[in-house]
Amino acid sequence: MGALGEWDQRLFTRVAGARVPGADPALRRLSHAANHGRLWLGTAAGISLVGGHTARRAALRGLGSLALASFTVNTLVKWSARRPRPLLEGVPSIRHLTRQPHTTSFPSGHSASAAAFATAVALESSRYGAVVAPVAAAVAFSRVYVGVHYPGDVLAGVAIGAGAAALTCRWWPPRAAVPERERPPAQAPALPLGKGLVVFVNSRAGAGAPAAPLPPAERLRVLLPEAELIERGPGDDFAELLGAAADRAAEVRGALGVCGGDGSVNAAARAAAERGLALAVFPGGTLNHFALDVGVPDFEDTSVAVAGGEAVAVDIGVARSGAGQDMPFLNTFSIGLYPELVRLREQLEQRWGKWPAAAVALVRVLNTAGPIELDINGRPRRLWLLFAGNGRYVPEGFAPSFRPRLDDGLLDLRLVDGDHRLARTRVVASALLGTLRHSRVYSAERVPWVELDGITGADTIAYDGEVHPGAAGLRLEKERRALVVYRPARPGNELRQEARRVAATARYRRRVRGRRLPADGGPSA
């Protein structure tokens, strides 16, 4: 190592001889708390509970980055470097850990995990990143202070951790905190306290969503006390209740609201567009793709927009069959592997739960499914998958994450070719390596419409996460700015919007603190 090794040793000696008042027990405990990632697991759980969707994304990215950094350090780098640990002769005994590590010194795994978690959190949320970063820096410094690593080990660990967090963006790009802010506003009625808003609440949606202190209907009553709620209970007819809510909203010349997942939002959007009503979306599902892309990740955001009459106009995608049936979609439409995946997942999820069922279904579909045949704008094709997004999705890969805007008038068309040998394996490998855009079995383009004829081998289609019977021919196109959706939209009013959002959140939290919840988390009697 030469001069670098000598510099590392001198710097370690200086830190060992330093005296930071009150730091000896604190840094020793902090270093111990970070063993096996326990500190970061607890931090991830904490910010997930107190924060909203952005906090949960930050926690998930943080844990994924931590796992990648830990794997890199402990299975690749440490065993190739084999640098001995520093001697503890110059380190005061009060700083010594109870149990000294037995692995090699270079690089510092604790520092890599700390940097990976903090960098990943900051990529999703600068606010949470500012909270986590000082703790991560203290963990990294503590490894030198307690005498188990040289400074060079720590710097290398920090570089690996930050690199691991940055690498996750290749597969899962960070979502913009406030999408589409440049969009011009659309006309929508201002409904202070929700007066004139009729909300259809699908209480059966969101089985996999994080639990909230209050049920969705209770949250809405706190935030918009004068809104009318129509709740769907067990055995209630979905279409009948949604139609009644839409008719009531049209009768009072107000607006239609919906609380549920993407399937519920799709149906409510159709009802609102048919009646010329603005739509208020309260994300109550597991993924809530549309609400997130519009820019209303939480109930409070929608409540603020409803009260102020702030909205934007978005496109609706439509699949028109030869029989004259229109199938509108707000998010995605697909033929091939994905509809089969959803169908099989729905069969398994009662027994396994949603996410385990999805994993099992994916393996089965990749092993057993066959390609479909169809004509695309008159050209014969054989495909494993045809995907069409309502608007351009980011990134340009097999697993698109979000849409910067929803009124571009384009369909995001992506195809996986079924003629190439080992096409499925090559697509999965390219997706994992982040090279899908260069794969010969994958293609993507943006089009205003597309004709699909002679479809064979596809008994089902899927749009907005729901599976429906297939059709022999379809035309996919856009209805430009056909739906008005409430969302804080004007950059000049951001401070006022944030103040109103904070006030709405405070009312909600006061209500939660004032209630005594039973053990099952439901409303008290």
N, C-alpha and C positions, 0 to 999 in steps of 0.2 A: 504493500500500500504506500510505502515511502512517506513523502511529505504530507499527504492527506491523512495517513495513519497517525503521524506525529501530531498534526493539528487536532485530530479527533481526540487523542489522548490528553493533550493539554487542556482542551475545552472541557472534557469530562472532569479533569482534576479541579478546574476552577469552579465548576458547578458543585462538585462534591465538597469543596471547602466553603461554599457560600452559605450564608445564614439568612433565611427569610423568616421574620418573626411570625410565629403561629402556623407556619406552613408544614412543619415536619409531620404532625399527626394527620393533618387534613389531606396532604398530597399522598401520604401512604395509604389512607383509606380510599381515596379516589382511585388510585392505581389498582387497588384490590377490587373495588367495585366494578372496574371495567373488565375483569377476568371473564373469558368466554362470552364477551359481548353482553353481559347482564345489564350493565348501565344503559346500553343503547336499546336493548329490548324493552326495558322499563320506560325509557324516554319515548320510544315509538308508541307504546301503549298509552302513555299519558297524553301526547299531542293528538292521538287519534280520538281519545275520549272528549277532550275539551274543545277540539277544533272541528271544522266542517270537512267538506270533501277535499279541499286543498291540503289540509293537515293530514288526512288519511293517505293521500297520494305521496306526500312528503315522507311519511312514516314507511310506506311500502317501498318507495325508492331507496330510502335509507337502509332498510334491512336487506334489500337485494344487493345494494352496493357493498354493504358490510360482508355479506356472504361471499361475493366475488373477490373482494380484497383478501379476506381470510383464507380462501382457497388458494389464491395466488401466492401468498406469503408462506403458508404452512406446508403446502405440497410441492411447490416449485422452487422458490428462492432460498428458503432457509437451508434446505438439504444440499443445495449446490454451493452456497457460500461457506457454511460451517465456521463462522467466526466465533471464537470463545467469548464468554461473558466477561465484563470488566471485573477486576479485583475490587473487593469491598474494603480494603485497608483504609482508604482515605475517606470513606463515607461514614458519618456518625451512626452509631448503632441504633439510635432512636428512629432512623429512617428505614432500617432494614425490614424487608417483608418477612412475615412469619415463615412463609415457605418460598424459597428461592426457585426461580424457573430452571428447568433442566435442559431446555432446548437451546439451540445455537442463538447467537446474538443478533445477526444481521439477516433481515431488517427487523424493525420492531412491529410485531403483530398488533399490539395495542394501539400504536400510533396509526397504523394502516386502517384499522377498524374505525378509530375516532375520526380520521380525516375523511374516510369514505362516507360515514353516516352524516357528518356535518356538511360536506360538499353536496351530497344528494339532497338533503333537506333544503339547503339554500337554493338549489336549482328549481325547486318547486315553490318555495316561499322564502323571500328574503327576511320576513319578520321572524319566522321560526328559525331560520338559519342564523340570524343575529343572536338568538338565545342559545342555540346549541354550540356555536363556534367557540366561545370562550371556554366552555367545559371541555370540548375536544382538545383545545390547545393546552389546557391544564393537564389533561390525561397524558398527552404527548410529552410535556415537560416533566411530568412526574416520573416517567420511566428513566430519565437521566438522574433526576433528583434522588430517587431511592437506590440508584446504583446498579440497575439491571441492564442498562443499555448505554452505548456511546451515543453522542449527538448525531453522528453519521447514520447510525441505525434508525434513529427517529426521523431524520430528514428523508431517508429512503422510504420508510414506512408511510410517511405523509404523502410522498409523491405517488406511491402505488395506490394508496387509498383514494386520493383525488382523481387519479387516472381511472380507477374502477368506477367511480361515480360518473365521470364523464362518458365512459364507455356505455353505460346503460342508456344514454341518450340516443345511441345508434339504433337500438331496438324500440325504445319507448321515449320519444321526445317529450320534454316538459310542456305542459299545457300553459298557454298564455293565461295570466291571472284574470284579465278582463278582455275577452275576445271582441272583435268587430266594433271597436269603439268609433271607428270612422264612419260607421253606417249612419245615413240620415234617419231621423225619427219618422214614425208613422202615426197616423191619427188614431187615438184610442180614448175612451171616456175616462176621466179621473174619477175614482171611486173612493173618497176618504173613508177610512175604517171599513172598507169593503161593501158599503151600501150600494146595492145594485149588482153585486157579484154573486153568481150562483156556482158553487163548487161541487163537482161530482168527486166523491172520495171513494176510491177503490181500495177498501181495507184489506183485500186479499192479495194486493201487490206487494213486492219488496220483501219476499221471504228471506232473501240473503242480504238485505240491507242492514247496516249497523242500527242497533236499537237506540231510540231517543227517550229522554226522560218522560215525555208525554206522547200519547198516541197522536197521529196526524190530525185528526179532527179537533182535538184539544188545542194543539198548536195553532191551528187556523183560528179558533175562537179567541185565542189570546191576541194574535196579531191583527186579525180583521173581525172584530166582534159583531159587525152588522152584516156580514156576508151570510148568505143562505147556504147550508150544507145539505147535500143529498148523499147519504152513505150507503154503500153496497155491503150488505151482510151476507152470511152463508145462505145459499139457496136463492138469492135475489137475481133477477135477470139483468145482465150487464147492459144490453142494448136498450132495454126499456127504461132503466133508471137514467142512463146517459141522455137518451132522447128527452126525457122529462126535464132534466136539468137544462138542456139546451133550449127547449121550448120556454121554460120559465125565464131564462136569461133574455130571450128575445122579447118576451111579453113585457118585462120591466125595462126594456131598452138599456140593459146593462152589459155585462160581459160574462163569458163562460170560463169557469176555472176547472182544472182537473188535478187531482192528486193521485199519482200512481206511477207505474213504470212506462216504458216506451210504447208498449202495446196499447195501454189505456190512453196515452197522449195521442197516439195515432188516430184512434177512434174519435177522441174529443176534437182534434184538429179538423177532421172531416166534418163533424157536426157544426163546428164554429164557422168554417169556411162556407158551408152551404147556407147558413143563416146570416152571414155578414157580420159575425161577432168577433170581437177581440178575444184572444185566449190567454188565460193566466195559468202557467205551468208551475205546480208545486212538486218538486222531485220526490217521489215516494217509492221508487222502484229500487232494484239492485244496482243498476249501472247508470241509468238516467242520461243516456248519450245526448238526447236532444236538448234537455235543460242545460247541460253543461256547455254545449256548443253555442246555444243562444246567449248564455251569460247569466243564468239564474241558478247557481249551484245550491242555494239554500232558500228556505221558505221566506226568510227576511228580505232577500233580494227581490223576490216577486212581490211581496207585500208593499215594499217601498215603491216599486214601479206602478202597481195598481193604484195606490193612493195618489200618485203624481200624474197619472195618465201618460206614462212614458212607455213607448213600445217601438218595435221594429217590424218590418215586413219581411217574410221569408218565403222561399220557394217550396212548392210541394212536388215531389216526384210522383209520377203516375205510370203504372203498368196497365195498358189497355189491351184487353183480349179481343180476339175476333168475334166473340159472342156479345160484344158491347159492354162487358163488365170492366169497370175501372177499379184498380187496386192502388190507392194512394199510399205513398211512403214518405216519412219525414227523414229517415236515416238511410237505410240500405235495402237493396233488393238483391236476391241471389238465386242461382240455380246450380245444382250439382252437389258437391260435398257438404256444403253448409246446411241446406235444408235437411239432409239426412242426419247430420250431426245433431241438429236441434230436435228432430223427431225422436231419435234414440235417447237423447238426454232426458227429454220429458218422460219417456217410459221408465227410466232408471232413477230419476231424482226423488221419487217418493220413498225409495228404499235407501238410496245412498246420500241424498242431499245434492244440491245443485252443482257445486264445483267438483266433487268426486265423480258425479255422474257425467259431467262434461268431459273429464279426463278419460274415463272408461269409454265413452261414446267416441271420442276422437281416435283412440287406438283401434276400435272396432271398424269405424268408417274407413280409416286409411288402409285397413287390411282387406275389407270386403267390397267397398263401393266400386262401381264401374263408371267410365266416362259417359258423357251425354253427347248426342249429335244434334246439330242444328245449323241453320243458315243465319249468318249475321250480315245484315244488309246485302243479302243475296249470295254471300260467300260461304260455302260449306266449311264447317269447323267441327272438330272433335275436342271436347274440353272436360277437364276435371271440375272446373269451377268458373262461373261467370258472376262477377260482383259488380253492382252499380250503386254508387253512393249519391245521395242527394246533395251535391256540392263537392268541391275538391277536398279530399282528405289529406292529412299530413300524418306521417311521412309518406314518401313514395315507396312503400313496401307492402308486404303481404298482410301485415297486421296494422292497418291505419288507425290512428289514435284520435284525431279531432279535426274539425273543419274551421279554418279561420273566418269564413263567412258563409252564410246560407242563402244568398241571393245572387249568385253568380250566373244563374241560368244554365249551368252545365251539369252533366252526369259524369261521375268519376268511374270510368269503366275499367275493370281489371280482369284479366283472363289467365287461367292456368291451362296450358296446352295439354291435350291428352294423347298426342301422336308420338311424343318423344319417349324414349325408353327410360324407365325409372323416374318419370316426371314428378311423382309425389315426393319421392326421396330427395330429388334434386331441389325441389321447391323448399322443403323443410330445411335442408342443409344451407341453402342460400339465405333463407330468412334468419337462421341462427348466426350466420357469419356476417349478416348485414350487407350482402352483395346481391340482393334479389333483383335490383334494378338492372343488373347486367346478366341475369339468367336468361337462357334461350327458351325456357319453358314458360316464362312469365312476360306479360305485356300489359301496358296501361296507356290510356289516352282519355282526354276530356272531350265529350261530345254533347251537343244539345239534345240529340235523340238517337235511338238505335232500333232497328227492326229485327226481331227474332222470329224465324219461321221454321217449320218442320222439326219442332223440338221432340226428340225421342230419348228414352232412357231417363226421363225426369218426371216422376210421378208427383213430386211436390215442388213448391217454390216457397221462399221465405221472404218476408219483408217486415222490417222493424221487429225482428226477433220472433215473429209468429209464423207458423207453418200453415200453408194452404194447398189445396189441390192444384196440380200443374195445368198447363194449357199448351195446345199445339203451336200457337202463334201469339206473340206479344209485341207491342210497340212501347218502348220506354221513352218518356219525354218529361218535360218540366212545365208546371204552371207557375209562371213568374210572379213572385211576390203576392201569392194568393192568400196568405195567412198573416194576420197581424198578431204578434205575440208581445205581451208585456215584458219589458226589460229596461232597467236604467240605461239610457242610451246617449246622453249628451255630455261630452267631456267637460263643458263649462260648468256643469252642476255637480261635479263629482264630490266636492266637499259637503254640499247640502245633502246629497244622496247618502254619503257615508254617515253623516250625523243622524239622518232619519233611520238608517239601517241599525246604527248603534242603539237608538232609542227603542226600536222595535225589538231588538235582541234583549235589551234590559228588561222590557216588560215581560218577555217570555221567561227570562231567568227568574224574575221575581215571582212569577206564577209557579214555576217549578219548585222554588224554595219554599213557597207557602203551602205546598201539598205534601201529604204523607203518602208515599207510594207503597203498595203491598209488595211482598217478596217476589211476585212474578213480574213486576215492572208495569202492570196495568194500572188504570186509574183507580183511585181509592173510592170507596163507597160514599 
